[in-house]
Amino acid sequence: MTETVESKDELASPESGSVVHVAPSPHVCDGSLTTRLMMLDVLIALAPVVAVAVYAFGWYAARQIGVCVLSCVAAEMLFAAMRKRRPMNVATDLSALVTGLILAMSLPWSAPWYVAAIGSVAAVGVGKVVFGGLGQNIFNPAMVGRAFVMICFASALGAGAYVARPEDKGEIRVGIEESSKVDVISQATPMTVMKKGETCDLMKLLWGGTNGSLGEVSAVACLIGGLYLCLRRTAAWQIPVGMILSVLVIGGLIDAIRPSDMTVFHHLLGGALLFGAFFIATDPVTSPLTARGRWIFGLGLGAVVMLLRMLSNYPEGVMFAVLLLNAVVPLINRWTIPAPVGGPVPAKK
């Protein structure tokens, strides 16, 4: 026969011999896997993408990143103070820094500074704080901010702005490298060009040298950072793999049925598909919890992206796909609940 303890006082008393702590699961956890370390991994993984963006767009990229990061951190601290929480403790988990950096990478270099600042406040306030803060938001905060400014400042979000060459201004030519950067900045985005039926060099999409949002310039940079996240297990590999597989299958079928200059590889390397697959869709808060659910989520993302690209007038579809599938994540979690150890619980008669 076992002895039972009938009061909390007896539980905590030294005479009882031991203290029993009652707490909800999980009871086994890795103390090294903290929010701060996960966010630090994301920042390290974003380093190649940021480096290529700054190389391609120079001061424009640096300005965009600086405005978004500072605005997100300031908004996080402001909302924390309004909720009577310690601002510095909230800001030092690096989540606001990651949100600002991903938002900046999703904006074109030509977006005005006030667009970046307003998008950052919307990302933190509307995308995260209104749901209760970090870990309770339904939608990806950076994509909420991106969607907000896209609705409010549609004309300012166009990436086809023009920068005159030095010789066009009557100035001394800086050099071939500087002149080529001006070409990159002034040309239309690859997805817009291909939407009009024109071609785009795959090697430029792979290595960099095309116009567009900061995070979609180089597919190689996105792959390097994404592989780092998957190897560190900060990101669930099923989501990007499922998304890429979905695009390959659907794009391959389209190529077979209706061949054109816009091949499946243009869909894969162009736009924000790889950046979204590794850095946006893998957000642990807004993605499914189970392995089967992550496969469904990734495959669905790729399918929605291809649907938007092929059947809508919008050349890109990653942002809309992520927000749409984020809304379905609670249902996916419910559909993919794993069976408990020992089999399902028998129904009551």
Residue frames relative to the residue before (quaternion, step in Angstrom):
aa qw qx qy qz dx dy dz
M 1.0000 0.0000 0.0000 0.0000 0.00 0.00 0.00
T 0.2827 -0.7608 0.5614 0.1614 3.58 -0.99 0.86
E 0.4414 -0.6829 0.5190 0.2637 3.49 -1.12 0.71
T 0.2298 -0.7690 0.5836 0.1238 3.58 -1.02 0.73
V 0.3091 -0.7263 0.5869 0.1800 3.50 -1.18 0.65
E 0.2109 -0.8400 0.4938 0.0777 3.56 -0.61 1.11
S 0.7766 0.2553 -0.1804 0.5470 3.62 1.16 0.05
K 0.5876 -0.5807 0.4377 0.3547 3.53 -1.24 0.56
D 0.6119 0.5606 -0.3593 0.4268 3.56 1.05 -0.70
E 0.6681 0.4890 -0.3082 0.4685 3.57 0.97 -0.81
L 0.5838 0.5822 -0.3630 0.4341 3.58 1.18 -0.65
A 0.7807 0.3607 -0.1730 0.4801 3.54 0.87 -0.98
S 0.5277 0.6583 -0.4146 0.3411 3.59 1.19 -0.15
P 0.5520 -0.6278 0.4310 0.3397 3.60 -1.01 0.73
E 0.6138 0.5827 -0.3593 0.3932 3.61 1.11 -0.65
S 0.6166 0.5822 -0.3567 0.3920 3.59 1.10 -0.56
G 0.5081 -0.6910 0.3963 0.3276 3.59 1.23 -0.23
S 0.8026 -0.0122 0.0235 0.5960 3.63 1.06 -0.62
V 0.3409 -0.7215 0.5693 0.1978 3.52 -1.27 0.48
V 0.2064 -0.7812 0.5810 0.0977 3.58 -0.75 1.03
H 0.1411 -0.7855 0.5995 0.0603 3.56 -0.73 1.10
V 0.1483 -0.7822 0.6019 0.0623 3.56 -0.82 1.01
A 0.1684 0.7807 -0.5798 0.1612 3.58 -0.71 1.10
P 0.5584 -0.6048 0.4372 0.3622 3.59 -1.13 0.52
S 0.5871 -0.5622 0.4460 0.3746 3.58 -1.28 0.40
P 0.5731 -0.0948 -0.8016 -0.1415 1.54 -2.40 0.74
H 0.3818 -0.7400 0.5165 0.1996 3.55 -1.09 0.79
V 0.7182 0.3112 -0.2194 0.5825 3.59 1.29 -0.27
C 0.1320 0.7976 -0.5743 0.1290 3.57 -0.66 1.05
D 0.4561 -0.6568 0.5307 0.2809 3.52 -1.31 0.42
G 0.3414 -0.7854 0.4832 0.1823 3.56 -0.39 1.21
S 0.6210 0.5554 -0.3492 0.4290 3.57 1.19 -0.42
L 0.6535 0.5036 -0.3179 0.4672 3.62 1.20 -0.42
T 0.1132 0.8072 -0.5615 0.1427 3.55 0.23 1.31
T 0.6733 -0.4816 0.3693 0.4223 3.53 -1.30 0.27
R 0.6513 0.5309 -0.3168 0.4399 3.56 0.93 -0.89
L 0.6845 0.4747 -0.2956 0.4676 3.62 0.91 -0.86
M 0.6200 0.5288 -0.3426 0.4675 3.58 1.06 -0.67
M 0.6682 0.4863 -0.2953 0.4794 3.56 0.94 -0.86
L 0.6164 0.5378 -0.3407 0.4634 3.58 1.10 -0.68
D 0.6153 0.5380 -0.3353 0.4686 3.59 1.07 -0.73
V 0.6520 0.5090 -0.3153 0.4652 3.57 0.96 -0.85
L 0.6438 0.5169 -0.3237 0.4622 3.59 0.98 -0.81
I 0.6458 0.5032 -0.3213 0.4759 3.60 0.98 -0.81
A 0.6678 0.5037 -0.3031 0.4565 3.59 0.94 -0.86
L 0.6637 0.5054 -0.3028 0.4608 3.58 1.11 -0.63
A 0.4706 0.7155 -0.4270 0.2904 3.60 1.21 -0.36
P 0.6747 0.4733 -0.3329 0.4581 3.69 0.80 -0.79
V 0.6430 0.5199 -0.3251 0.4589 3.59 1.00 -0.79
V 0.6558 0.5025 -0.3061 0.4729 3.57 0.97 -0.87
A 0.6453 0.5346 -0.3245 0.4388 3.59 0.94 -0.86
V 0.6719 0.4795 -0.2993 0.4786 3.60 0.93 -0.88
A 0.6453 0.5262 -0.3265 0.4474 3.59 0.98 -0.80
V 0.6685 0.4835 -0.3008 0.4784 3.59 0.94 -0.85
Y 0.6316 0.5220 -0.3336 0.4662 3.60 1.05 -0.73
A 0.7136 0.4656 -0.2632 0.4525 3.58 0.92 -0.91
F 0.8236 0.2545 -0.0992 0.4971 3.58 0.87 -0.94
G 0.3818 -0.7754 0.4498 0.2252 3.59 1.28 0.00
W 0.8622 -0.0447 0.0659 0.5003 3.52 -1.00 -0.98
Y 0.6031 0.5791 -0.3682 0.4066 3.60 1.03 -0.72
A 0.6728 0.4810 -0.2932 0.4796 3.59 0.95 -0.85
A 0.6490 0.5230 -0.3192 0.4510 3.60 0.92 -0.88
R 0.6488 0.5128 -0.3142 0.4663 3.57 0.99 -0.82
Q 0.6632 0.5144 -0.3064 0.4491 3.57 0.90 -0.93
I 0.6631 0.4982 -0.3011 0.4706 3.57 0.94 -0.90
G 0.6657 0.5192 -0.3068 0.4394 3.58 0.88 -0.93
V 0.6708 0.4975 -0.3028 0.4592 3.59 0.88 -0.92
C 0.6834 0.4923 -0.2953 0.4510 3.60 0.86 -0.93
V 0.6824 0.4867 -0.3008 0.4550 3.59 0.84 -0.92
L 0.6842 0.4788 -0.2947 0.4645 3.59 0.82 -0.93
S 0.6585 0.5087 -0.3131 0.4579 3.59 0.98 -0.82
C 0.6565 0.5069 -0.3184 0.4590 3.60 0.96 -0.80
V 0.6606 0.4948 -0.3092 0.4725 3.58 0.92 -0.86
A 0.6582 0.5007 -0.3113 0.4682 3.60 0.95 -0.86
A 0.6573 0.5009 -0.3141 0.4674 3.60 0.97 -0.83
E 0.6251 0.5399 -0.3344 0.4537 3.58 1.01 -0.78
M 0.6855 0.4742 -0.2822 0.4750 3.57 0.90 -0.91
L 0.6402 0.5271 -0.3275 0.4529 3.59 1.01 -0.78
F 0.6938 0.4637 -0.2825 0.4730 3.58 0.84 -0.94
A 0.6082 0.5399 -0.3544 0.4614 3.58 1.10 -0.61
A 0.6537 0.5010 -0.3127 0.4731 3.58 0.98 -0.82
M 0.6417 0.5212 -0.3204 0.4625 3.58 1.03 -0.77
R 0.7084 0.4156 -0.2513 0.5122 3.59 1.13 -0.61
K 0.4648 -0.7149 0.4052 0.3297 3.58 1.35 0.27
R 0.4593 0.6180 -0.4887 0.4102 3.52 0.94 1.03
R 0.5911 -0.5761 0.4179 0.3795 3.54 -1.20 0.41
P 0.4138 -0.7547 0.4458 0.2460 3.63 -0.41 1.17
M 0.6818 0.5047 -0.3157 0.4252 3.59 0.83 -0.88
N 0.6319 0.5319 -0.3383 0.4510 3.60 1.03 -0.73
V 0.6570 0.5021 -0.3068 0.4712 3.58 1.03 -0.77
A 0.7100 0.4824 -0.2655 0.4390 3.58 0.92 -0.89
T 0.6828 0.5263 -0.2983 0.4097 3.60 1.06 -0.63
D 0.5350 0.6102 -0.4347 0.3905 3.64 1.18 0.10
L 0.4611 -0.7336 0.3862 0.3165 3.58 1.40 0.08
S 0.4476 0.7002 -0.4657 0.3041 3.64 1.18 0.00
A 0.6443 0.5112 -0.3272 0.4653 3.60 1.01 -0.75
L 0.6189 0.5431 -0.3345 0.4584 3.56 1.09 -0.73
V 0.6640 0.4940 -0.2992 0.4749 3.58 0.96 -0.87
T 0.6376 0.5245 -0.3292 0.4583 3.59 0.96 -0.84
G 0.6725 0.5001 -0.2988 0.4564 3.58 0.91 -0.89
L 0.6738 0.4980 -0.3023 0.4545 3.56 0.95 -0.86
I 0.6633 0.4849 -0.3120 0.4770 3.61 0.94 -0.81
L 0.6226 0.5256 -0.3397 0.4698 3.59 1.02 -0.72
A 0.6519 0.5107 -0.3145 0.4639 3.58 0.93 -0.88
M 0.6683 0.5030 -0.2985 0.4597 3.58 0.99 -0.82
S 0.6791 0.4787 -0.2893 0.4753 3.59 1.19 -0.44
L 0.6368 0.5143 -0.3262 0.4728 3.60 1.28 -0.11
P 0.4983 -0.6264 0.4915 0.3431 3.60 -1.12 0.51
W 0.6345 -0.5584 0.3793 0.3766 3.55 -1.18 0.56
S 0.6965 0.5142 -0.2641 0.4251 3.58 1.12 -0.71
A 0.4525 0.6923 -0.4646 0.3163 3.62 1.21 -0.08
P 0.4948 -0.6662 0.4600 0.3159 3.65 -0.83 0.89
W 0.6534 -0.5524 0.3553 0.3764 3.55 -1.19 0.58
Y 0.6573 0.5185 -0.3291 0.4369 3.59 0.99 -0.76
V 0.5783 0.5583 -0.3805 0.4573 3.61 1.15 -0.48
A 0.6596 0.4996 -0.3023 0.4731 3.58 0.95 -0.88
A 0.6678 0.5024 -0.3080 0.4546 3.60 0.95 -0.85
I 0.6746 0.4787 -0.2996 0.4754 3.60 0.89 -0.89
G 0.6382 0.5254 -0.3245 0.4597 3.59 0.99 -0.79
S 0.6420 0.5274 -0.3214 0.4542 3.58 1.04 -0.74
V 0.6546 0.4950 -0.3116 0.4790 3.58 0.95 -0.84
A 0.6548 0.4997 -0.3126 0.4730 3.59 0.99 -0.82
A 0.6274 0.5505 -0.3397 0.4336 3.60 1.00 -0.79
V 0.7202 0.4241 -0.2450 0.4913 3.58 0.91 -0.92
G 0.7329 0.4529 -0.2455 0.4443 3.56 0.81 -1.01
V 0.7669 0.3484 -0.1852 0.5062 3.57 0.73 -1.10
G 0.7290 0.4624 -0.2495 0.4387 3.57 0.96 -0.83
K 0.8185 0.2361 -0.1067 0.5128 3.59 1.09 -0.55
V 0.7299 0.4649 -0.2765 0.4179 3.58 0.59 -1.10
V 0.6641 0.5223 -0.3310 0.4203 3.62 0.88 -0.83
F 0.6684 0.4786 -0.2980 0.4852 3.60 1.21 -0.39
G 0.6844 -0.4802 0.2861 0.4682 3.58 1.28 -0.10
G 0.6501 -0.5294 0.3193 0.4418 3.59 1.24 0.02
L 0.7926 -0.3235 0.2360 0.4598 3.52 -1.37 -0.14
G 0.7914 0.2897 -0.2412 0.4812 3.54 -0.92 0.99
Q 0.7384 0.3859 -0.2244 0.5054 3.61 1.23 -0.22
N 0.5136 0.6559 -0.4176 0.3629 3.58 1.26 -0.11
I 0.4239 -0.7094 0.5128 0.2326 3.55 -1.10 0.77
F 0.7797 0.2909 -0.1338 0.5381 3.57 0.96 -0.90
N 0.5830 -0.5637 0.4459 0.3787 3.55 -1.20 0.53
P 0.4575 -0.7291 0.4262 0.2782 3.63 -0.53 1.10
A 0.6556 0.5173 -0.3270 0.4423 3.60 0.90 -0.86
M 0.6751 0.4807 -0.2974 0.4741 3.60 1.00 -0.77
V 0.5814 0.5485 -0.3731 0.4711 3.58 1.16 -0.51
G 0.6643 0.4926 -0.2972 0.4772 3.58 0.95 -0.88
R 0.6466 0.5179 -0.3137 0.4641 3.58 1.00 -0.82
A 0.6669 0.4892 -0.3038 0.4729 3.59 0.95 -0.83
F 0.6199 0.5596 -0.3382 0.4337 3.58 1.05 -0.79
V 0.7298 0.4081 -0.2559 0.4852 3.60 0.75 -0.96
M 0.5900 0.5635 -0.3825 0.4336 3.60 1.13 -0.47
I 0.6597 0.4836 -0.2993 0.4913 3.56 1.09 -0.72
C 0.7338 0.4458 -0.2364 0.4549 3.57 0.90 -0.94
F 0.8086 0.1582 -0.0481 0.5646 3.60 1.00 -0.80
A 0.0109 -0.8583 0.5129 -0.0062 3.57 0.78 1.05
S 0.6862 0.4862 -0.3015 0.4492 3.60 0.88 -0.86
A 0.6700 0.5052 -0.3023 0.4523 3.60 1.06 -0.69
L 0.6452 0.5337 -0.3195 0.4437 3.59 1.23 -0.35
G 0.4611 0.6638 -0.4658 0.3604 3.60 1.19 0.09
A 0.3304 -0.7827 0.5017 0.1628 3.57 -0.85 1.00
G 0.5737 0.6364 -0.3680 0.3613 3.59 1.22 0.05
A 0.2381 0.7870 -0.5373 0.1879 3.61 1.05 0.63
Y 0.3571 -0.7491 0.5282 0.1798 3.56 -1.17 0.59
V 0.0967 -0.7550 0.6466 0.0499 3.53 -1.11 0.84
A 0.3893 -0.7498 0.4860 0.2236 3.57 -0.64 1.10
R 0.5134 -0.6176 0.4984 0.3266 3.54 -1.16 0.64
P 0.6256 -0.5349 0.3953 0.4077 3.60 -1.16 0.41
E 0.6784 0.4890 -0.3110 0.4515 3.61 0.94 -0.83
D 0.6024 0.5538 -0.3634 0.4454 3.59 1.18 -0.50
K 0.6810 0.4622 -0.2768 0.4960 3.56 1.22 -0.52
G 0.5357 -0.6232 0.4062 0.3994 3.55 1.26 -0.09
E 0.5121 0.6416 -0.4156 0.3916 3.56 1.27 0.37
I 0.6244 -0.5152 0.4179 0.4123 3.55 -1.30 0.19
R 0.4923 -0.6726 0.4669 0.2955 3.59 -0.89 0.93
V 0.4216 -0.7315 0.4829 0.2323 3.54 -0.77 1.07
G 0.6767 -0.4403 0.3225 0.4941 3.59 0.94 -0.80
I 0.6974 -0.4823 0.3246 0.4192 3.53 -1.28 0.25
E 0.6506 0.5292 -0.3282 0.4346 3.58 0.94 -0.86
E 0.6765 0.4777 -0.2956 0.4762 3.57 0.88 -0.91
S 0.6403 0.5276 -0.3239 0.4548 3.57 1.02 -0.77
S 0.6543 0.5050 -0.3160 0.4658 3.60 0.99 -0.77
K 0.6127 0.5367 -0.3542 0.4594 3.60 1.08 -0.64
V 0.6233 0.5286 -0.3363 0.4680 3.57 1.05 -0.76
D 0.6171 0.5396 -0.3395 0.4614 3.59 1.05 -0.75
V 0.6523 0.5183 -0.3117 0.4569 3.58 0.94 -0.91
I 0.6959 0.4871 -0.2799 0.4472 3.57 0.84 -0.98
S 0.7400 0.4573 -0.2314 0.4356 3.58 0.96 -0.87
Q 0.6176 0.5715 -0.3634 0.3998 3.62 1.11 -0.40
A 0.6043 -0.5481 0.4276 0.3893 3.58 -1.28 0.30
T 0.5885 -0.5767 0.4238 0.3762 3.56 -1.22 0.43
P 0.6279 -0.5778 0.3567 0.3803 3.61 -1.06 0.67
M 0.6763 0.4954 -0.3115 0.4474 3.60 0.87 -0.88
T 0.6291 0.5160 -0.3334 0.4762 3.59 1.08 -0.65
V 0.6381 0.5264 -0.3184 0.4631 3.56 1.00 -0.86
M 0.7104 0.4521 -0.2660 0.4691 3.59 0.84 -0.96
K 0.5788 0.5736 -0.3745 0.4424 3.58 1.16 -0.50
K 0.6884 0.4610 -0.2659 0.4928 3.57 1.17 -0.61
G 0.6172 -0.5889 0.3344 0.4005 3.58 1.26 0.10
E 0.5441 0.6036 -0.4098 0.4144 3.58 1.25 0.14
T 0.5005 -0.6626 0.4743 0.2923 3.57 -1.27 0.28
C 0.1404 -0.7629 0.6244 0.0914 3.54 -1.32 0.34
D 0.5093 -0.6710 0.4559 0.2873 3.55 -0.97 0.93
L 0.4296 -0.7236 0.4837 0.2406 3.58 -0.72 1.09
M 0.6297 0.5468 -0.3432 0.4321 3.60 1.01 -0.71
K 0.6306 0.5121 -0.3380 0.4752 3.58 1.06 -0.64
L 0.6424 0.5063 -0.3231 0.4760 3.57 1.05 -0.73
L 0.6606 0.5250 -0.3061 0.4407 3.56 1.04 -0.77
W 0.8135 0.2948 -0.1246 0.4856 3.57 0.71 -1.08
G 0.6020 -0.5228 0.3881 0.4622 3.59 1.10 -0.58
G 0.5338 0.6191 -0.4581 0.3493 3.56 -1.22 0.34
T 0.6268 0.4869 -0.3578 0.4920 3.57 1.17 0.58
N 0.5234 -0.6255 0.4787 0.3251 3.54 -1.23 0.46
G 0.3860 0.7153 -0.5319 0.2375 3.56 -1.28 0.28
S 0.7334 -0.3380 0.3016 0.5069 3.53 -1.23 -0.43
L 0.6595 -0.5593 0.3264 0.3817 3.56 -1.12 0.63
G 0.7307 0.4647 -0.2497 0.4334 3.59 0.95 -0.80
E 0.6997 0.4740 -0.2749 0.4584 3.60 1.20 -0.23
V 0.3879 0.7543 -0.4590 0.2644 3.59 1.25 0.28
S 0.8268 0.1109 -0.0086 0.5514 3.61 0.80 -0.99
A 0.3652 -0.7362 0.5309 0.2069 3.58 -0.70 1.11
V 0.6185 0.5553 -0.3461 0.4352 3.60 1.04 -0.74
A 0.6487 0.5142 -0.3222 0.4593 3.60 0.93 -0.84
C 0.6486 0.5059 -0.3170 0.4722 3.60 1.01 -0.79
L 0.6564 0.5136 -0.3120 0.4562 3.59 0.99 -0.81
I 0.6379 0.5249 -0.3327 0.4549 3.59 0.97 -0.81
G 0.6972 0.4596 -0.2718 0.4783 3.56 0.84 -0.96
G 0.6571 0.5230 -0.3123 0.4440 3.58 0.98 -0.81
L 0.6457 0.5082 -0.3203 0.4714 3.58 0.99 -0.80
Y 0.6100 0.5416 -0.3500 0.4605 3.59 1.05 -0.70
L 0.6649 0.5029 -0.3102 0.4569 3.60 0.90 -0.86
C 0.6735 0.4934 -0.2990 0.4622 3.58 0.96 -0.85
L 0.6602 0.4992 -0.3109 0.4671 3.59 0.98 -0.81
R 0.6780 0.4631 -0.2817 0.4964 3.57 1.09 -0.64
R 0.3657 -0.7556 0.4503 0.3041 3.57 1.37 -0.22
T 0.3537 0.7040 -0.5181 0.3328 3.52 1.14 0.64
A 0.7494 0.2436 -0.1441 0.5986 3.56 1.17 -0.67
A 0.4438 -0.6718 0.5256 0.2748 3.57 -1.08 0.75
W 0.4005 -0.7671 0.4490 0.2225 3.58 -0.47 1.20
Q 0.5618 0.6254 -0.3963 0.3690 3.61 1.12 -0.50
I 0.6395 0.5536 -0.3366 0.4138 3.60 1.03 -0.73
P 0.7198 0.4068 -0.2887 0.4828 3.68 0.65 -0.90
V 0.6340 0.5212 -0.3456 0.4550 3.60 1.00 -0.73
G 0.6577 0.5034 -0.3103 0.4666 3.60 0.94 -0.84
M 0.6510 0.5182 -0.3107 0.4596 3.57 0.99 -0.83
I 0.6752 0.4832 -0.2898 0.4761 3.59 0.93 -0.91
L 0.6409 0.5231 -0.3239 0.4590 3.60 0.97 -0.82
S 0.6447 0.5278 -0.3211 0.4503 3.57 0.96 -0.85
V 0.6645 0.4904 -0.3001 0.4774 3.57 0.96 -0.87
L 0.6453 0.5228 -0.3262 0.4515 3.60 0.98 -0.82
V 0.6807 0.4857 -0.2986 0.4599 3.60 0.89 -0.89
I 0.7041 0.4514 -0.2761 0.4736 3.59 0.77 -1.00
G 0.6639 0.4995 -0.3048 0.4656 3.59 0.95 -0.85
G 0.6377 0.5280 -0.3230 0.4584 3.56 1.06 -0.77
L 0.6459 0.5099 -0.3190 0.4702 3.59 1.01 -0.79
I 0.6427 0.5129 -0.3213 0.4697 3.59 1.01 -0.79
D 0.6344 0.5264 -0.3264 0.4626 3.59 1.01 -0.79
A 0.6801 0.4943 -0.2915 0.4562 3.56 0.99 -0.83
I 0.7099 0.4493 -0.2591 0.4764 3.57 1.02 -0.82
R 0.8104 0.0406 0.0309 0.5836 3.56 0.90 -0.97
P 0.1712 -0.8190 0.5404 0.0890 3.62 0.17 1.24
S 0.0995 0.7713 -0.6226 0.0872 3.55 -1.10 0.82
D 0.6786 -0.4782 0.3616 0.4245 3.55 -1.33 0.02
M 0.6577 0.4669 -0.3028 0.5076 3.59 1.21 -0.42
T 0.0779 -0.8416 0.5345 -0.0013 3.56 0.05 1.32
V 0.7073 -0.4335 0.3389 0.4437 3.53 -1.35 0.02
F 0.6345 0.5327 -0.3369 0.4474 3.61 1.09 -0.61
H 0.5946 0.5306 -0.3643 0.4818 3.59 1.15 -0.51
H 0.6404 0.5105 -0.3247 0.4730 3.59 1.02 -0.77
L 0.6869 0.5024 -0.2842 0.4416 3.55 0.97 -0.88
L 0.7716 0.3653 -0.1836 0.4874 3.58 0.85 -0.98
G 0.6863 0.4947 -0.2862 0.4499 3.59 1.13 -0.53
G 0.7777 0.3284 -0.2441 0.4773 3.52 -1.24 0.43
A 0.6807 -0.5005 0.3691 0.3872 3.53 -1.28 -0.42
L 0.2770 0.8048 -0.4987 0.1638 3.60 1.16 0.37
L 0.7201 0.4258 -0.2643 0.4799 3.61 0.73 -0.99
F 0.6277 0.5212 -0.3397 0.4679 3.58 1.00 -0.75
G 0.6828 0.4808 -0.2874 0.4690 3.58 0.93 -0.87
A 0.6429 0.5505 -0.3258 0.4212 3.57 1.00 -0.83
F 0.7750 0.3678 -0.1856 0.4792 3.59 0.91 -0.90
F 0.8102 0.3266 -0.1423 0.4655 3.60 0.90 -0.85
I 0.7398 0.3858 -0.2227 0.5042 3.61 1.12 -0.53
A 0.7228 0.4504 -0.2601 0.4551 3.58 0.73 -1.04
T 0.6847 0.5087 -0.2853 0.4370 3.61 1.11 -0.60
D 0.3136 0.7424 -0.5277 0.2684 3.61 1.19 0.25
P 0.4015 -0.7646 0.4401 0.2460 3.64 -0.44 1.13
V 0.6263 0.5487 -0.3478 0.4310 3.60 1.14 -0.51
T 0.7965 0.3134 -0.1385 0.4983 3.59 0.92 -0.89
S 0.6292 0.4895 -0.3510 0.4912 3.61 1.21 0.36
P 0.6606 -0.5371 0.3393 0.4001 3.63 -1.14 0.46
L 0.5052 -0.6786 0.4650 0.2608 3.53 -1.26 0.54
T 0.7291 0.4176 -0.2373 0.4876 3.59 1.07 -0.68
A 0.6199 -0.5541 0.4023 0.3832 3.57 -1.23 0.48
R 0.6592 0.4951 -0.3150 0.4703 3.59 0.94 -0.82
G 0.6443 0.5213 -0.3172 0.4610 3.55 1.03 -0.75
R 0.6376 0.5256 -0.3273 0.4582 3.58 1.05 -0.71
W 0.6125 0.5273 -0.3451 0.4772 3.58 1.08 -0.67
I 0.6532 0.5060 -0.3109 0.4698 3.58 0.91 -0.89
F 0.6517 0.5277 -0.3005 0.4545 3.54 0.97 -0.93
G 0.6962 0.4735 -0.2810 0.4606 3.60 0.82 -0.96
L 0.6620 0.4932 -0.3096 0.4718 3.58 0.91 -0.87
G 0.6520 0.5155 -0.3126 0.4598 3.57 1.01 -0.78
L 0.6213 0.5429 -0.3393 0.4518 3.57 1.02 -0.77
G 0.6763 0.4930 -0.2986 0.4587 3.58 0.84 -0.94
A 0.6535 0.5178 -0.3140 0.4542 3.58 0.99 -0.82
V 0.6721 0.4863 -0.3037 0.4685 3.60 0.92 -0.86
V 0.6166 0.5404 -0.3472 0.4552 3.60 1.02 -0.76
M 0.6845 0.4709 -0.2888 0.4757 3.59 0.86 -0.92
L 0.6165 0.5464 -0.3434 0.4510 3.59 1.04 -0.73
L 0.6847 0.4757 -0.2839 0.4736 3.58 0.92 -0.89
R 0.6719 0.5112 -0.3056 0.4403 3.57 0.94 -0.84
M 0.7437 0.4278 -0.2254 0.4617 3.56 0.95 -0.85
L 0.8101 0.3141 -0.1349 0.4762 3.60 0.94 -0.80
S 0.6945 0.4121 -0.2889 0.5142 3.61 1.22 -0.03
N 0.5817 -0.5844 0.4384 0.3577 3.54 -1.30 0.21
Y 0.5815 0.5804 -0.3736 0.4306 3.58 1.28 -0.20
P 0.4041 -0.7618 0.4476 0.2368 3.63 -0.64 1.03
E 0.7486 0.3039 -0.1720 0.5637 3.59 1.22 -0.42
G 0.0859 -0.8405 0.5337 0.0365 3.60 -1.09 0.46
V 0.3952 0.7531 -0.4627 0.2501 3.59 1.25 0.07
M 0.6606 0.5192 -0.3223 0.4360 3.59 0.85 -0.91
F 0.6823 0.4763 -0.2926 0.4711 3.59 0.85 -0.96
A 0.6423 0.5307 -0.3272 0.4459 3.58 0.98 -0.81
V 0.6590 0.5088 -0.3129 0.4571 3.60 0.92 -0.88
L 0.6835 0.4787 -0.2994 0.4627 3.61 0.83 -0.92
L 0.6491 0.5170 -0.3200 0.4571 3.59 0.99 -0.79
L 0.7116 0.4381 -0.2651 0.4811 3.60 0.86 -0.92
N 0.5517 0.5883 -0.4005 0.4349 3.62 1.14 -0.47
A 0.6556 0.5216 -0.3089 0.4502 3.57 1.03 -0.81
V 0.6951 0.4677 -0.2669 0.4764 3.60 1.17 -0.56
V 0.4458 0.7304 -0.4372 0.2771 3.61 1.23 -0.28
P 0.6417 0.5077 -0.3647 0.4443 3.69 0.83 -0.72
L 0.6539 0.4965 -0.3180 0.4741 3.59 1.01 -0.73
I 0.6301 0.5251 -0.3351 0.4636 3.59 1.01 -0.79
N 0.6372 0.5205 -0.3276 0.4645 3.59 0.97 -0.79
R 0.6670 0.4970 -0.3025 0.4654 3.57 1.01 -0.81
W 0.6733 0.5063 -0.2946 0.4512 3.58 1.00 -0.81
T 0.7828 0.3497 -0.1573 0.4901 3.58 1.05 -0.71
I 0.2249 0.7760 -0.5539 0.2012 3.59 1.04 0.68
P 0.3716 -0.7475 0.4955 0.2402 3.64 -0.62 1.00
A 0.5556 -0.5983 0.4581 0.3514 3.54 -1.19 0.57
P 0.4670 -0.6804 0.4735 0.3079 3.63 -0.88 0.80
V 0.6558 -0.4941 0.3916 0.4152 3.54 -1.30 0.33
G 0.7748 0.2995 -0.2407 0.5021 3.54 -0.82 1.03
G 0.6211 -0.5554 0.3363 0.4390 3.56 1.30 0.05
P 0.6851 -0.4919 0.3379 0.4177 3.57 -1.26 0.22
V 0.5654 -0.5908 0.4572 0.3497 3.52 -1.20 0.58
P 0.4377 -0.7059 0.4786 0.2848 3.63 -0.72 0.96
A 0.5044 -0.6588 0.4732 0.2959 3.51 -1.05 0.82
K 0.4987 -0.6519 0.4857 0.3009 3.57 -1.11 0.73
K 0.3294 -0.7475 0.5472 0.1825 3.55 -0.98 0.88
